[in-house]
């Protein structure tokens, strides 16, 4: 059961990181006027799909959660209607294309900084001084110490953590 929990935790953590990364590409592309055709978390067979918005962007969650992608309108991948050609990724100037490509890693960086800030603001609990195992015929055993006892002071000095 512990292995299953670990694997599930890994999949959830990777999925969050992938979603943040792909959302970065998606958000910047939309803000810069590029038409987004599909936003997908995962690869392979679609598990969930919905179309929304004026552009009818397809939002998808797929079976293999080891990546994702944002498919944008692009003349290199097929015919583009002349009235939408100005919204194609390949028609954007270099700085817009650079911003769209760089947005994924930058969103991951911002997410990491935000997560670290939350952890540091909420505090990191110290390791409590709790006794593990005690071997018989040791001074600790003769003194009456038992496993899972918490040491609250040593020589009259409080010990909240092992530090």
Phi and psi in radians as a Rosetta constraint file:
Dihedral C 1 N 2 CA 2 C 2 CIRCULARHARMONIC -1.133 0.35
Dihedral N 2 CA 2 C 2 N 3 CIRCULARHARMONIC -0.653 0.35
Dihedral C 2 N 3 CA 3 C 3 CIRCULARHARMONIC -1.134 0.35
Dihedral N 3 CA 3 C 3 N 4 CIRCULARHARMONIC -0.736 0.35
Dihedral C 3 N 4 CA 4 C 4 CIRCULARHARMONIC -1.096 0.35
Dihedral N 4 CA 4 C 4 N 5 CIRCULARHARMONIC -0.732 0.35
Dihedral C 4 N 5 CA 5 C 5 CIRCULARHARMONIC -1.090 0.35
Dihedral N 5 CA 5 C 5 N 6 CIRCULARHARMONIC -0.732 0.35
Dihedral C 5 N 6 CA 6 C 6 CIRCULARHARMONIC -1.109 0.35
Dihedral N 6 CA 6 C 6 N 7 CIRCULARHARMONIC -0.789 0.35
Dihedral C 6 N 7 CA 7 C 7 CIRCULARHARMONIC -1.123 0.35
Dihedral N 7 CA 7 C 7 N 8 CIRCULARHARMONIC -0.768 0.35
Dihedral C 7 N 8 CA 8 C 8 CIRCULARHARMONIC -1.099 0.35
Dihedral N 8 CA 8 C 8 N 9 CIRCULARHARMONIC -0.714 0.35
Dihedral C 8 N 9 CA 9 C 9 CIRCULARHARMONIC -1.086 0.35
Dihedral N 9 CA 9 C 9 N 10 CIRCULARHARMONIC -0.722 0.35
Dihedral C 9 N 10 CA 10 C 10 CIRCULARHARMONIC -1.086 0.35
Dihedral N 10 CA 10 C 10 N 11 CIRCULARHARMONIC -0.777 0.35
Dihedral C 10 N 11 CA 11 C 11 CIRCULARHARMONIC -1.106 0.35
Dihedral N 11 CA 11 C 11 N 12 CIRCULARHARMONIC -0.749 0.35
Dihedral C 11 N 12 CA 12 C 12 CIRCULARHARMONIC -1.122 0.35
Dihedral N 12 CA 12 C 12 N 13 CIRCULARHARMONIC -0.806 0.35
Dihedral C 12 N 13 CA 13 C 13 CIRCULARHARMONIC -1.078 0.35
Dihedral N 13 CA 13 C 13 N 14 CIRCULARHARMONIC -0.800 0.35
Dihedral C 13 N 14 CA 14 C 14 CIRCULARHARMONIC -1.087 0.35
Dihedral N 14 CA 14 C 14 N 15 CIRCULARHARMONIC -0.713 0.35
Dihedral C 14 N 15 CA 15 C 15 CIRCULARHARMONIC -1.097 0.35
Dihedral N 15 CA 15 C 15 N 16 CIRCULARHARMONIC -0.693 0.35
Dihedral C 15 N 16 CA 16 C 16 CIRCULARHARMONIC -1.117 0.35
Dihedral N 16 CA 16 C 16 N 17 CIRCULARHARMONIC -0.821 0.35
Dihedral C 16 N 17 CA 17 C 17 CIRCULARHARMONIC -1.075 0.35
Dihedral N 17 CA 17 C 17 N 18 CIRCULARHARMONIC -0.721 0.35
Dihedral C 17 N 18 CA 18 C 18 CIRCULARHARMONIC -1.142 0.35
Dihedral N 18 CA 18 C 18 N 19 CIRCULARHARMONIC -0.767 0.35
Dihedral C 18 N 19 CA 19 C 19 CIRCULARHARMONIC -1.078 0.35
Dihedral N 19 CA 19 C 19 N 20 CIRCULARHARMONIC -0.749 0.35
Dihedral C 19 N 20 CA 20 C 20 CIRCULARHARMONIC -1.088 0.35
Dihedral N 20 CA 20 C 20 N 21 CIRCULARHARMONIC -0.800 0.35
Dihedral C 20 N 21 CA 21 C 21 CIRCULARHARMONIC -1.056 0.35
Dihedral N 21 CA 21 C 21 N 22 CIRCULARHARMONIC -0.902 0.35
Dihedral C 21 N 22 CA 22 C 22 CIRCULARHARMONIC -1.177 0.35
Dihedral N 22 CA 22 C 22 N 23 CIRCULARHARMONIC -0.590 0.35
Dihedral C 22 N 23 CA 23 C 23 CIRCULARHARMONIC -1.102 0.35
Dihedral N 23 CA 23 C 23 N 24 CIRCULARHARMONIC -0.597 0.35
Dihedral C 23 N 24 CA 24 C 24 CIRCULARHARMONIC -1.030 0.35
Dihedral N 24 CA 24 C 24 N 25 CIRCULARHARMONIC -0.860 0.35
Dihedral C 24 N 25 CA 25 C 25 CIRCULARHARMONIC -1.052 0.35
Dihedral N 25 CA 25 C 25 N 26 CIRCULARHARMONIC -0.811 0.35
Dihedral C 25 N 26 CA 26 C 26 CIRCULARHARMONIC -1.056 0.35
Dihedral N 26 CA 26 C 26 N 27 CIRCULARHARMONIC -0.880 0.35
Dihedral C 26 N 27 CA 27 C 27 CIRCULARHARMONIC -1.097 0.35
Dihedral N 27 CA 27 C 27 N 28 CIRCULARHARMONIC -0.821 0.35
Dihedral C 27 N 28 CA 28 C 28 CIRCULARHARMONIC -1.180 0.35
Dihedral N 28 CA 28 C 28 N 29 CIRCULARHARMONIC -0.708 0.35
Dihedral C 28 N 29 CA 29 C 29 CIRCULARHARMONIC -1.036 0.35
Dihedral N 29 CA 29 C 29 N 30 CIRCULARHARMONIC -0.797 0.35
Dihedral C 29 N 30 CA 30 C 30 CIRCULARHARMONIC -1.105 0.35
Dihedral N 30 CA 30 C 30 N 31 CIRCULARHARMONIC -0.747 0.35
Dihedral C 30 N 31 CA 31 C 31 CIRCULARHARMONIC -1.137 0.35
Dihedral N 31 CA 31 C 31 N 32 CIRCULARHARMONIC -0.514 0.35
Dihedral C 31 N 32 CA 32 C 32 CIRCULARHARMONIC -1.624 0.35
Dihedral N 32 CA 32 C 32 N 33 CIRCULARHARMONIC 0.118 0.35
Dihedral C 32 N 33 CA 33 C 33 CIRCULARHARMONIC 1.532 0.35
Dihedral N 33 CA 33 C 33 N 34 CIRCULARHARMONIC 0.211 0.35
Dihedral C 33 N 34 CA 34 C 34 CIRCULARHARMONIC -1.510 0.35
Dihedral N 34 CA 34 C 34 N 35 CIRCULARHARMONIC 2.350 0.35
Dihedral C 34 N 35 CA 35 C 35 CIRCULARHARMONIC -1.343 0.35
Dihedral N 35 CA 35 C 35 N 36 CIRCULARHARMONIC 2.191 0.35
Dihedral C 35 N 36 CA 36 C 36 CIRCULARHARMONIC -1.739 0.35
Dihedral N 36 CA 36 C 36 N 37 CIRCULARHARMONIC 2.139 0.35
Dihedral C 36 N 37 CA 37 C 37 CIRCULARHARMONIC -1.532 0.35
Dihedral N 37 CA 37 C 37 N 38 CIRCULARHARMONIC -0.668 0.35
Dihedral C 37 N 38 CA 38 C 38 CIRCULARHARMONIC -2.603 0.35
Dihedral N 38 CA 38 C 38 N 39 CIRCULARHARMONIC 2.449 0.35
Dihedral C 38 N 39 CA 39 C 39 CIRCULARHARMONIC -2.132 0.35
Dihedral N 39 CA 39 C 39 N 40 CIRCULARHARMONIC 1.968 0.35
Dihedral C 39 N 40 CA 40 C 40 CIRCULARHARMONIC -2.179 0.35
Dihedral N 40 CA 40 C 40 N 41 CIRCULARHARMONIC 2.359 0.35
Dihedral C 40 N 41 CA 41 C 41 CIRCULARHARMONIC -1.903 0.35
Dihedral N 41 CA 41 C 41 N 42 CIRCULARHARMONIC 2.015 0.35
Dihedral C 41 N 42 CA 42 C 42 CIRCULARHARMONIC 1.722 0.35
Dihedral N 42 CA 42 C 42 N 43 CIRCULARHARMONIC 2.946 0.35
Dihedral C 42 N 43 CA 43 C 43 CIRCULARHARMONIC -2.181 0.35
Dihedral N 43 CA 43 C 43 N 44 CIRCULARHARMONIC 2.918 0.35
Dihedral C 43 N 44 CA 44 C 44 CIRCULARHARMONIC 1.574 0.35
Dihedral N 44 CA 44 C 44 N 45 CIRCULARHARMONIC -2.656 0.35
Dihedral C 44 N 45 CA 45 C 45 CIRCULARHARMONIC -1.124 0.35
Dihedral N 45 CA 45 C 45 N 46 CIRCULARHARMONIC 2.248 0.35
Dihedral C 45 N 46 CA 46 C 46 CIRCULARHARMONIC -1.158 0.35
Dihedral N 46 CA 46 C 46 N 47 CIRCULARHARMONIC 2.326 0.35
Dihedral C 46 N 47 CA 47 C 47 CIRCULARHARMONIC -1.671 0.35
Dihedral N 47 CA 47 C 47 N 48 CIRCULARHARMONIC -0.539 0.35
Dihedral C 47 N 48 CA 48 C 48 CIRCULARHARMONIC -2.611 0.35
Dihedral N 48 CA 48 C 48 N 49 CIRCULARHARMONIC 2.331 0.35
Dihedral C 48 N 49 CA 49 C 49 CIRCULARHARMONIC -2.499 0.35
Dihedral N 49 CA 49 C 49 N 50 CIRCULARHARMONIC 2.441 0.35
Dihedral C 49 N 50 CA 50 C 50 CIRCULARHARMONIC -2.596 0.35
Dihedral N 50 CA 50 C 50 N 51 CIRCULARHARMONIC 2.540 0.35
Dihedral C 50 N 51 CA 51 C 51 CIRCULARHARMONIC -1.924 0.35
Dihedral N 51 CA 51 C 51 N 52 CIRCULARHARMONIC 2.311 0.35
Dihedral C 51 N 52 CA 52 C 52 CIRCULARHARMONIC -2.510 0.35
Dihedral N 52 CA 52 C 52 N 53 CIRCULARHARMONIC 2.824 0.35
Dihedral C 52 N 53 CA 53 C 53 CIRCULARHARMONIC 1.532 0.35
Dihedral N 53 CA 53 C 53 N 54 CIRCULARHARMONIC 3.009 0.35
Dihedral C 53 N 54 CA 54 C 54 CIRCULARHARMONIC -1.068 0.35
Dihedral N 54 CA 54 C 54 N 55 CIRCULARHARMONIC -0.690 0.35
Dihedral C 54 N 55 CA 55 C 55 CIRCULARHARMONIC -1.451 0.35
Dihedral N 55 CA 55 C 55 N 56 CIRCULARHARMONIC -0.040 0.35
Dihedral C 55 N 56 CA 56 C 56 CIRCULARHARMONIC 0.956 0.35
Dihedral N 56 CA 56 C 56 N 57 CIRCULARHARMONIC 0.825 0.35
Dihedral C 56 N 57 CA 57 C 57 CIRCULARHARMONIC -1.096 0.35
Dihedral N 57 CA 57 C 57 N 58 CIRCULARHARMONIC 2.361 0.35
Dihedral C 57 N 58 CA 58 C 58 CIRCULARHARMONIC -1.604 0.35
Dihedral N 58 CA 58 C 58 N 59 CIRCULARHARMONIC 2.119 0.35
Dihedral C 58 N 59 CA 59 C 59 CIRCULARHARMONIC -1.799 0.35
Dihedral N 59 CA 59 C 59 N 60 CIRCULARHARMONIC 2.285 0.35
Dihedral C 59 N 60 CA 60 C 60 CIRCULARHARMONIC -2.463 0.35
Dihedral N 60 CA 60 C 60 N 61 CIRCULARHARMONIC 2.489 0.35
Dihedral C 60 N 61 CA 61 C 61 CIRCULARHARMONIC -2.066 0.35
Dihedral N 61 CA 61 C 61 N 62 CIRCULARHARMONIC 2.190 0.35
Dihedral C 61 N 62 CA 62 C 62 CIRCULARHARMONIC -1.939 0.35
Dihedral N 62 CA 62 C 62 N 63 CIRCULARHARMONIC 2.990 0.35
Dihedral C 62 N 63 CA 63 C 63 CIRCULARHARMONIC -1.218 0.35
Dihedral N 63 CA 63 C 63 N 64 CIRCULARHARMONIC -0.556 0.35
Dihedral C 63 N 64 CA 64 C 64 CIRCULARHARMONIC -1.833 0.35
Dihedral N 64 CA 64 C 64 N 65 CIRCULARHARMONIC 1.815 0.35
Dihedral C 64 N 65 CA 65 C 65 CIRCULARHARMONIC -1.458 0.35
Dihedral N 65 CA 65 C 65 N 66 CIRCULARHARMONIC 0.758 0.35
Dihedral C 65 N 66 CA 66 C 66 CIRCULARHARMONIC -1.926 0.35
Dihedral N 66 CA 66 C 66 N 67 CIRCULARHARMONIC 0.434 0.35
Dihedral C 66 N 67 CA 67 C 67 CIRCULARHARMONIC 2.940 0.35
Dihedral N 67 CA 67 C 67 N 68 CIRCULARHARMONIC -2.929 0.35
Dihedral C 67 N 68 CA 68 C 68 CIRCULARHARMONIC -3.052 0.35
Dihedral N 68 CA 68 C 68 N 69 CIRCULARHARMONIC 3.124 0.35
Dihedral C 68 N 69 CA 69 C 69 CIRCULARHARMONIC -2.839 0.35
Dihedral N 69 CA 69 C 69 N 70 CIRCULARHARMONIC 2.780 0.35
Dihedral C 69 N 70 CA 70 C 70 CIRCULARHARMONIC -2.107 0.35
Dihedral N 70 CA 70 C 70 N 71 CIRCULARHARMONIC 2.030 0.35
Dihedral C 70 N 71 CA 71 C 71 CIRCULARHARMONIC -1.672 0.35
Dihedral N 71 CA 71 C 71 N 72 CIRCULARHARMONIC 2.109 0.35
Dihedral C 71 N 72 CA 72 C 72 CIRCULARHARMONIC -1.895 0.35
Dihedral N 72 CA 72 C 72 N 73 CIRCULARHARMONIC 2.762 0.35
Dihedral C 72 N 73 CA 73 C 73 CIRCULARHARMONIC -1.052 0.35
Dihedral N 73 CA 73 C 73 N 74 CIRCULARHARMONIC 2.266 0.35
Dihedral C 73 N 74 CA 74 C 74 CIRCULARHARMONIC -2.692 0.35
Dihedral N 74 CA 74 C 74 N 75 CIRCULARHARMONIC 2.207 0.35
Dihedral C 74 N 75 CA 75 C 75 CIRCULARHARMONIC -1.175 0.35
Dihedral N 75 CA 75 C 75 N 76 CIRCULARHARMONIC -0.331 0.35
Dihedral C 75 N 76 CA 76 C 76 CIRCULARHARMONIC -1.324 0.35
Dihedral N 76 CA 76 C 76 N 77 CIRCULARHARMONIC -0.225 0.35
Dihedral C 76 N 77 CA 77 C 77 CIRCULARHARMONIC -1.882 0.35
Dihedral N 77 CA 77 C 77 N 78 CIRCULARHARMONIC 0.041 0.35
Dihedral C 77 N 78 CA 78 C 78 CIRCULARHARMONIC 2.704 0.35
Dihedral N 78 CA 78 C 78 N 79 CIRCULARHARMONIC 3.131 0.35
Dihedral C 78 N 79 CA 79 C 79 CIRCULARHARMONIC -1.148 0.35
Dihedral N 79 CA 79 C 79 N 80 CIRCULARHARMONIC 2.439 0.35
Dihedral C 79 N 80 CA 80 C 80 CIRCULARHARMONIC -2.194 0.35
Dihedral N 80 CA 80 C 80 N 81 CIRCULARHARMONIC 2.285 0.35
Dihedral C 80 N 81 CA 81 C 81 CIRCULARHARMONIC -1.042 0.35
Dihedral N 81 CA 81 C 81 N 82 CIRCULARHARMONIC 2.428 0.35
Dihedral C 81 N 82 CA 82 C 82 CIRCULARHARMONIC -0.971 0.35
Dihedral N 82 CA 82 C 82 N 83 CIRCULARHARMONIC -0.607 0.35
Dihedral C 82 N 83 CA 83 C 83 CIRCULARHARMONIC -1.270 0.35
Dihedral N 83 CA 83 C 83 N 84 CIRCULARHARMONIC -0.231 0.35
Dihedral C 83 N 84 CA 84 C 84 CIRCULARHARMONIC -1.943 0.35
Dihedral N 84 CA 84 C 84 N 85 CIRCULARHARMONIC 0.021 0.35
Dihedral C 84 N 85 CA 85 C 85 CIRCULARHARMONIC -1.018 0.35
Dihedral N 85 CA 85 C 85 N 86 CIRCULARHARMONIC -0.599 0.35
Dihedral C 85 N 86 CA 86 C 86 CIRCULARHARMONIC -1.168 0.35
Dihedral N 86 CA 86 C 86 N 87 CIRCULARHARMONIC -0.246 0.35
Dihedral C 86 N 87 CA 87 C 87 CIRCULARHARMONIC -1.718 0.35
Dihedral N 87 CA 87 C 87 N 88 CIRCULARHARMONIC 0.054 0.35
Dihedral C 87 N 88 CA 88 C 88 CIRCULARHARMONIC -1.339 0.35
Dihedral N 88 CA 88 C 88 N 89 CIRCULARHARMONIC 2.473 0.35
Dihedral C 88 N 89 CA 89 C 89 CIRCULARHARMONIC -0.990 0.35
Dihedral N 89 CA 89 C 89 N 90 CIRCULARHARMONIC -0.788 0.35
Dihedral C 89 N 90 CA 90 C 90 CIRCULARHARMONIC -1.208 0.35
Dihedral N 90 CA 90 C 90 N 91 CIRCULARHARMONIC -0.242 0.35
Dihedral C 90 N 91 CA 91 C 91 CIRCULARHARMONIC -1.582 0.35
Dihedral N 91 CA 91 C 91 N 92 CIRCULARHARMONIC -0.080 0.35
Dihedral C 91 N 92 CA 92 C 92 CIRCULARHARMONIC -1.394 0.35
Dihedral N 92 CA 92 C 92 N 93 CIRCULARHARMONIC 2.686 0.35
Dihedral C 92 N 93 CA 93 C 93 CIRCULARHARMONIC -1.254 0.35
Dihedral N 93 CA 93 C 93 N 94 CIRCULARHARMONIC 2.957 0.35
Dihedral C 93 N 94 CA 94 C 94 CIRCULARHARMONIC -1.042 0.35
Dihedral N 94 CA 94 C 94 N 95 CIRCULARHARMONIC -0.748 0.35
Dihedral C 94 N 95 CA 95 C 95 CIRCULARHARMONIC -1.151 0.35
Dihedral N 95 CA 95 C 95 N 96 CIRCULARHARMONIC -0.596 0.35
Dihedral C 95 N 96 CA 96 C 96 CIRCULARHARMONIC -1.199 0.35
Dihedral N 96 CA 96 C 96 N 97 CIRCULARHARMONIC -0.770 0.35
Dihedral C 96 N 97 CA 97 C 97 CIRCULARHARMONIC -1.100 0.35
Dihedral N 97 CA 97 C 97 N 98 CIRCULARHARMONIC -0.719 0.35
Dihedral C 97 N 98 CA 98 C 98 CIRCULARHARMONIC -1.070 0.35
Dihedral N 98 CA 98 C 98 N 99 CIRCULARHARMONIC -0.777 0.35
Dihedral C 98 N 99 CA 99 C 99 CIRCULARHARMONIC -1.065 0.35
Dihedral N 99 CA 99 C 99 N 100 CIRCULARHARMONIC -0.728 0.35
Dihedral C 99 N 100 CA 100 C 100 CIRCULARHARMONIC -1.146 0.35
Dihedral N 100 CA 100 C 100 N 101 CIRCULARHARMONIC -0.778 0.35
Dihedral C 100 N 101 CA 101 C 101 CIRCULARHARMONIC -1.180 0.35
Dihedral N 101 CA 101 C 101 N 102 CIRCULARHARMONIC -0.701 0.35
Dihedral C 101 N 102 CA 102 C 102 CIRCULARHARMONIC -1.325 0.35
Dihedral N 102 CA 102 C 102 N 103 CIRCULARHARMONIC -0.326 0.35
Dihedral C 102 N 103 CA 103 C 103 CIRCULARHARMONIC -1.078 0.35
Dihedral N 103 CA 103 C 103 N 104 CIRCULARHARMONIC -0.640 0.35
Dihedral C 103 N 104 CA 104 C 104 CIRCULARHARMONIC -1.030 0.35
Dihedral N 104 CA 104 C 104 N 105 CIRCULARHARMONIC -1.007 0.35
Dihedral C 104 N 105 CA 105 C 105 CIRCULARHARMONIC -1.079 0.35
Dihedral N 105 CA 105 C 105 N 106 CIRCULARHARMONIC -0.625 0.35
Dihedral C 105 N 106 CA 106 C 106 CIRCULARHARMONIC -1.174 0.35
Dihedral N 106 CA 106 C 106 N 107 CIRCULARHARMONIC -0.641 0.35
Dihedral C 106 N 107 CA 107 C 107 CIRCULARHARMONIC -1.153 0.35
Dihedral N 107 CA 107 C 107 N 108 CIRCULARHARMONIC -0.673 0.35
Dihedral C 107 N 108 CA 108 C 108 CIRCULARHARMONIC -1.083 0.35
Dihedral N 108 CA 108 C 108 N 109 CIRCULARHARMONIC -0.735 0.35
Dihedral C 108 N 109 CA 109 C 109 CIRCULARHARMONIC -1.095 0.35
Dihedral N 109 CA 109 C 109 N 110 CIRCULARHARMONIC -0.797 0.35
Dihedral C 109 N 110 CA 110 C 110 CIRCULARHARMONIC -1.096 0.35
Dihedral N 110 CA 110 C 110 N 111 CIRCULARHARMONIC -0.683 0.35
Dihedral C 110 N 111 CA 111 C 111 CIRCULARHARMONIC -1.097 0.35
Dihedral N 111 CA 111 C 111 N 112 CIRCULARHARMONIC -0.757 0.35
Dihedral C 111 N 112 CA 112 C 112 CIRCULARHARMONIC -1.109 0.35
Dihedral N 112 CA 112 C 112 N 113 CIRCULARHARMONIC -0.762 0.35
Dihedral C 112 N 113 CA 113 C 113 CIRCULARHARMONIC -1.110 0.35
Dihedral N 113 CA 113 C 113 N 114 CIRCULARHARMONIC -0.757 0.35
Dihedral C 113 N 114 CA 114 C 114 CIRCULARHARMONIC -1.108 0.35
Dihedral N 114 CA 114 C 114 N 115 CIRCULARHARMONIC -0.745 0.35
Dihedral C 114 N 115 CA 115 C 115 CIRCULARHARMONIC -1.128 0.35
Dihedral N 115 CA 115 C 115 N 116 CIRCULARHARMONIC -0.739 0.35
Dihedral C 115 N 116 CA 116 C 116 CIRCULARHARMONIC -1.090 0.35
Dihedral N 116 CA 116 C 116 N 117 CIRCULARHARMONIC -0.738 0.35
Dihedral C 116 N 117 CA 117 C 117 CIRCULARHARMONIC -1.056 0.35
Dihedral N 117 CA 117 C 117 N 118 CIRCULARHARMONIC -0.772 0.35
Dihedral C 117 N 118 CA 118 C 118 CIRCULARHARMONIC -1.083 0.35
Dihedral N 118 CA 118 C 118 N 119 CIRCULARHARMONIC -0.784 0.35
Dihedral C 118 N 119 CA 119 C 119 CIRCULARHARMONIC -1.080 0.35
Dihedral N 119 CA 119 C 119 N 120 CIRCULARHARMONIC -0.802 0.35
Dihedral C 119 N 120 CA 120 C 120 CIRCULARHARMONIC -1.203 0.35
Dihedral N 120 CA 120 C 120 N 121 CIRCULARHARMONIC -0.596 0.35
Dihedral C 120 N 121 CA 121 C 121 CIRCULARHARMONIC -1.276 0.35
Dihedral N 121 CA 121 C 121 N 122 CIRCULARHARMONIC -0.538 0.35
Dihedral C 121 N 122 CA 122 C 122 CIRCULARHARMONIC -1.484 0.35
Dihedral N 122 CA 122 C 122 N 123 CIRCULARHARMONIC -0.225 0.35
Dihedral C 122 N 123 CA 123 C 123 CIRCULARHARMONIC 1.588 0.35
Dihedral N 123 CA 123 C 123 N 124 CIRCULARHARMONIC 2.650 0.35
Dihedral C 123 N 124 CA 124 C 124 CIRCULARHARMONIC -2.014 0.35
Dihedral N 124 CA 124 C 124 N 125 CIRCULARHARMONIC 2.001 0.35
Dihedral C 124 N 125 CA 125 C 125 CIRCULARHARMONIC -1.139 0.35
Dihedral N 125 CA 125 C 125 N 126 CIRCULARHARMONIC 2.481 0.35
Dihedral C 125 N 126 CA 126 C 126 CIRCULARHARMONIC -1.337 0.35
Dihedral N 126 CA 126 C 126 N 127 CIRCULARHARMONIC 2.845 0.35
Dihedral C 126 N 127 CA 127 C 127 CIRCULARHARMONIC -1.364 0.35
Dihedral N 127 CA 127 C 127 N 128 CIRCULARHARMONIC 2.021 0.35
Dihedral C 127 N 128 CA 128 C 128 CIRCULARHARMONIC -1.215 0.35
Dihedral N 128 CA 128 C 128 N 129 CIRCULARHARMONIC 2.499 0.35
Dihedral C 128 N 129 CA 129 C 129 CIRCULARHARMONIC -1.366 0.35
Dihedral N 129 CA 129 C 129 N 130 CIRCULARHARMONIC 1.496 0.35
Dihedral C 129 N 130 CA 130 C 130 CIRCULARHARMONIC -1.980 0.35
Dihedral N 130 CA 130 C 130 N 131 CIRCULARHARMONIC 2.369 0.35
Dihedral C 130 N 131 CA 131 C 131 CIRCULARHARMONIC -1.283 0.35
Dihedral N 131 CA 131 C 131 N 132 CIRCULARHARMONIC 2.333 0.35
Dihedral C 131 N 132 CA 132 C 132 CIRCULARHARMONIC -1.481 0.35
Dihedral N 132 CA 132 C 132 N 133 CIRCULARHARMONIC -2.025 0.35
Dihedral C 132 N 133 CA 133 C 133 CIRCULARHARMONIC -1.627 0.35
Dihedral N 133 CA 133 C 133 N 134 CIRCULARHARMONIC 2.690 0.35
Dihedral C 133 N 134 CA 134 C 134 CIRCULARHARMONIC -2.221 0.35
Dihedral N 134 CA 134 C 134 N 135 CIRCULARHARMONIC 2.195 0.35
Dihedral C 134 N 135 CA 135 C 135 CIRCULARHARMONIC -1.333 0.35
Dihedral N 135 CA 135 C 135 N 136 CIRCULARHARMONIC 2.458 0.35
Dihedral C 135 N 136 CA 136 C 136 CIRCULARHARMONIC -1.144 0.35
Dihedral N 136 CA 136 C 136 N 137 CIRCULARHARMONIC 2.759 0.35
Dihedral C 136 N 137 CA 137 C 137 CIRCULARHARMONIC 1.041 0.35
Dihedral N 137 CA 137 C 137 N 138 CIRCULARHARMONIC 0.620 0.35
Dihedral C 137 N 138 CA 138 C 138 CIRCULARHARMONIC -2.026 0.35
Dihedral N 138 CA 138 C 138 N 139 CIRCULARHARMONIC 2.775 0.35
Dihedral C 138 N 139 CA 139 C 139 CIRCULARHARMONIC -0.966 0.35
Dihedral N 139 CA 139 C 139 N 140 CIRCULARHARMONIC -0.626 0.35
Dihedral C 139 N 140 CA 140 C 140 CIRCULARHARMONIC -1.126 0.35
Dihedral N 140 CA 140 C 140 N 141 CIRCULARHARMONIC -0.740 0.35
Dihedral C 140 N 141 CA 141 C 141 CIRCULARHARMONIC -1.138 0.35
Dihedral N 141 CA 141 C 141 N 142 CIRCULARHARMONIC -0.729 0.35
Dihedral C 141 N 142 CA 142 C 142 CIRCULARHARMONIC -1.199 0.35
Dihedral N 142 CA 142 C 142 N 143 CIRCULARHARMONIC -0.452 0.35
Dihedral C 142 N 143 CA 143 C 143 CIRCULARHARMONIC -1.397 0.35
Dihedral N 143 CA 143 C 143 N 144 CIRCULARHARMONIC -0.106 0.35
Dihedral C 143 N 144 CA 144 C 144 CIRCULARHARMONIC 1.642 0.35
Dihedral N 144 CA 144 C 144 N 145 CIRCULARHARMONIC 0.177 0.35
Dihedral C 144 N 145 CA 145 C 145 CIRCULARHARMONIC -1.295 0.35
Dihedral N 145 CA 145 C 145 N 146 CIRCULARHARMONIC 2.487 0.35
Dihedral C 145 N 146 CA 146 C 146 CIRCULARHARMONIC -2.252 0.35
Dihedral N 146 CA 146 C 146 N 147 CIRCULARHARMONIC 2.719 0.35
Dihedral C 146 N 147 CA 147 C 147 CIRCULARHARMONIC -0.989 0.35
Dihedral N 147 CA 147 C 147 N 148 CIRCULARHARMONIC 2.550 0.35
Dihedral C 147 N 148 CA 148 C 148 CIRCULARHARMONIC 1.269 0.35
Dihedral N 148 CA 148 C 148 N 149 CIRCULARHARMONIC 0.161 0.35
Dihedral C 148 N 149 CA 149 C 149 CIRCULARHARMONIC -1.368 0.35
Dihedral N 149 CA 149 C 149 N 150 CIRCULARHARMONIC 2.487 0.35
Dihedral C 149 N 150 CA 150 C 150 CIRCULARHARMONIC -1.711 0.35
Dihedral N 150 CA 150 C 150 N 151 CIRCULARHARMONIC 2.295 0.35
Dihedral C 150 N 151 CA 151 C 151 CIRCULARHARMONIC -1.466 0.35
Dihedral N 151 CA 151 C 151 N 152 CIRCULARHARMONIC 2.049 0.35
Dihedral C 151 N 152 CA 152 C 152 CIRCULARHARMONIC -1.715 0.35
Dihedral N 152 CA 152 C 152 N 153 CIRCULARHARMONIC -0.406 0.35
Dihedral C 152 N 153 CA 153 C 153 CIRCULARHARMONIC -2.763 0.35
Dihedral N 153 CA 153 C 153 N 154 CIRCULARHARMONIC 2.703 0.35
Dihedral C 153 N 154 CA 154 C 154 CIRCULARHARMONIC -2.284 0.35
Dihedral N 154 CA 154 C 154 N 155 CIRCULARHARMONIC 2.116 0.35
Dihedral C 154 N 155 CA 155 C 155 CIRCULARHARMONIC 0.925 0.35
Dihedral N 155 CA 155 C 155 N 156 CIRCULARHARMONIC 0.677 0.35
Dihedral C 155 N 156 CA 156 C 156 CIRCULARHARMONIC 1.417 0.35
Dihedral N 156 CA 156 C 156 N 157 CIRCULARHARMONIC -0.009 0.35
Dihedral C 156 N 157 CA 157 C 157 CIRCULARHARMONIC -1.786 0.35
Dihedral N 157 CA 157 C 157 N 158 CIRCULARHARMONIC 2.207 0.35
Dihedral C 157 N 158 CA 158 C 158 CIRCULARHARMONIC -1.056 0.35
Dihedral N 158 CA 158 C 158 N 159 CIRCULARHARMONIC 2.472 0.35
Dihedral C 158 N 159 CA 159 C 159 CIRCULARHARMONIC -2.243 0.35
Dihedral N 159 CA 159 C 159 N 160 CIRCULARHARMONIC 1.555 0.35
Dihedral C 159 N 160 CA 160 C 160 CIRCULARHARMONIC -1.296 0.35
Dihedral N 160 CA 160 C 160 N 161 CIRCULARHARMONIC -0.573 0.35
Dihedral C 160 N 161 CA 161 C 161 CIRCULARHARMONIC -2.402 0.35
Dihedral N 161 CA 161 C 161 N 162 CIRCULARHARMONIC 3.048 0.35
Dihedral C 161 N 162 CA 162 C 162 CIRCULARHARMONIC -1.199 0.35
Dihedral N 162 CA 162 C 162 N 163 CIRCULARHARMONIC -0.351 0.35
